[in-house]
Amino acid sequence: MLKIDLVFLTLAAACLLCGVSLGISMGMRHDFALAPVHAHVNLVGWASLALYGLTYRAYPALQQSVWAKVHLVLSGVSGPLFPLGIYYAIFADNSLITTITAPMWWLGALVFLASLVRLLLKREPKPA
């Protein structure tokens, strides 16, 4: 079985390392042109993906749904690529990656919300 919680947490940790490295590099160079990329790596990549992973860990029933896999594909792909798209939008004046990944990220968040609502409304079987 795919451990969706651990996949999200691993992606989050990779984004954390990238975000911290970028922040250190910007600070050492006193060049903060990549601040929007840094912010999105940390917020979309590290914080959001980690919270997704921790939520799946706290509520294992969420991982049983096909929607969890859909969420992983949408957010797991767009989370790390969205900040890369911001980089290209800033320095190459090319917003194609951002144009694709921003809606993917939004759809992933929507699927996550729908999964939580579905779990909230799920009726528990009555004890015999």
Backbone torsions as a table, in degrees:
resi	resn	phi	psi	omega
1	MET	NA	136.2	178.3
2	LEU	-67.0	126.6	179.4
3	LYS	-90.3	83.4	-174.5
4	ILE	-59.8	-38.0	179.4
5	ASP	-59.9	-44.3	-178.5
6	LEU	-72.7	-32.2	176.5
7	VAL	-64.8	-46.9	177.7
8	PHE	-60.6	-43.9	-178.8
9	LEU	-66.8	-36.2	177.9
10	THR	-67.2	-44.1	176.0
11	LEU	-60.8	-41.1	179.6
12	ALA	-62.4	-44.0	179.8
13	ALA	-64.0	-37.7	176.8
14	ALA	-64.1	-42.1	177.2
15	CYS	-65.5	-38.0	177.1
16	LEU	-58.3	-47.9	-179.7
17	LEU	-61.4	-42.5	177.9
18	CYS	-64.7	-44.3	-179.2
19	GLY	-64.0	-43.5	178.9
20	VAL	-66.5	-43.0	178.9
21	SER	-61.4	-43.4	178.9
22	LEU	-64.1	-42.4	178.8
23	GLY	-62.4	-43.6	178.0
24	ILE	-62.8	-45.1	-180.0
25	SER	-60.9	-45.6	179.4
26	MET	-61.9	-43.1	-180.0
27	GLY	-63.7	-41.8	-179.2
28	MET	-66.3	-34.8	-178.9
29	ARG	-89.9	-9.1	-174.6
30	HIS	54.1	38.4	179.1
31	ASP	-128.0	109.8	-173.3
32	PHE	-108.8	27.5	179.3
33	ALA	-63.8	-26.2	-179.0
34	LEU	-94.0	15.8	-179.3
35	ALA	-55.5	-41.2	177.2
36	PRO	-63.1	-36.0	177.6
37	VAL	-66.6	-46.9	178.7
38	HIS	-56.3	-45.9	-179.3
39	ALA	-63.1	-42.0	-178.6
40	HIS	-74.1	-33.3	174.8
41	VAL	-61.6	-41.8	-177.8
42	ASN	-75.3	-41.5	-176.5
43	LEU	-81.0	-55.7	-178.5
44	VAL	-71.8	-44.7	-177.0
45	GLY	-76.2	-66.8	-174.1
46	TRP	-71.1	-61.7	-171.0
47	ALA	-65.4	-52.6	-175.7
48	SER	-67.1	-46.3	-179.5
49	LEU	-64.4	-36.8	177.4
50	ALA	-65.5	-42.4	178.4
51	LEU	-65.1	-37.3	174.7
52	TYR	-60.2	-48.8	-179.2
53	GLY	-60.3	-43.7	179.5
54	LEU	-66.8	-35.1	177.5
55	THR	-66.4	-43.9	177.4
56	TYR	-64.0	-33.5	177.6
57	ARG	-68.9	-40.9	-178.3
58	ALA	-72.2	-29.3	-178.2
59	TYR	-126.3	78.4	-175.7
60	PRO	-57.6	-25.6	179.0
61	ALA	-61.6	-26.8	178.3
62	LEU	-62.9	-32.2	-177.3
63	GLN	-73.1	-15.6	-176.2
64	GLN	-76.5	-17.6	-174.8
65	SER	-85.0	150.7	173.1
66	VAL	-63.1	-26.5	-179.8
67	TRP	-65.3	-27.6	176.6
68	ALA	-64.7	-39.8	178.1
69	LYS	-69.0	-39.0	175.9
70	VAL	-61.6	-44.2	178.7
71	HIS	-60.8	-43.9	180.0
72	LEU	-61.5	-43.5	179.4
73	VAL	-64.2	-47.7	-177.5
74	LEU	-64.7	-55.3	-174.6
75	SER	-81.1	-34.3	179.9
76	GLY	-67.2	-29.9	177.0
77	VAL	-86.3	-48.9	-174.5
78	SER	-73.8	-28.1	-179.8
79	GLY	-57.2	-53.9	177.9
80	PRO	-73.5	-30.8	-176.1
81	LEU	-81.2	-26.8	-179.6
82	PHE	-58.2	-48.4	176.8
83	PRO	-62.8	-33.8	175.6
84	LEU	-62.4	-39.5	176.6
85	GLY	-62.9	-37.2	176.7
86	ILE	-64.4	-40.5	176.5
87	TYR	-56.8	-49.6	-179.3
88	TYR	-66.5	-33.1	177.3
89	ALA	-65.8	-37.2	-179.4
90	ILE	-74.5	-49.7	-168.8
91	PHE	-98.8	-20.2	-179.8
92	ALA	-117.3	2.6	-178.1
93	ASP	50.9	41.9	-179.2
94	ASN	-130.6	110.3	-175.9
95	SER	-101.6	16.3	-176.9
96	LEU	-58.5	-48.4	-178.0
97	ILE	-62.3	-42.8	179.4
98	THR	-65.7	-38.7	179.5
99	THR	-62.2	-32.7	179.1
100	ILE	-84.0	-44.6	-171.5
101	THR	-80.5	-28.0	179.3
102	ALA	-62.1	-48.6	176.0
103	PRO	-65.6	-33.2	176.3
104	MET	-61.9	-43.4	179.8
105	TRP	-62.0	-44.2	-179.8
106	TRP	-62.6	-43.7	178.0
107	LEU	-63.1	-38.9	176.4
108	GLY	-60.9	-42.9	177.9
109	ALA	-64.6	-37.7	177.9
110	LEU	-65.2	-43.9	177.7
111	VAL	-61.8	-41.1	178.5
112	PHE	-62.1	-46.7	177.8
113	LEU	-60.7	-45.6	-179.9
114	ALA	-61.7	-37.9	178.5
115	SER	-65.1	-41.3	178.6
116	LEU	-65.9	-43.1	178.8
117	VAL	-63.6	-41.5	178.0
118	ARG	-59.5	-42.9	178.5
119	LEU	-67.2	-39.1	178.9
120	LEU	-62.2	-40.1	-176.0
121	LEU	-87.2	-7.5	-178.4
122	LYS	-64.4	130.8	178.9
123	ARG	-82.5	131.4	177.1
124	GLU	-79.9	140.0	176.4
125	PRO	-65.2	141.1	179.5
126	LYS	-75.5	138.9	177.7
127	PRO	-62.9	146.5	-177.8
128	ALA	-78.0	NA	NA
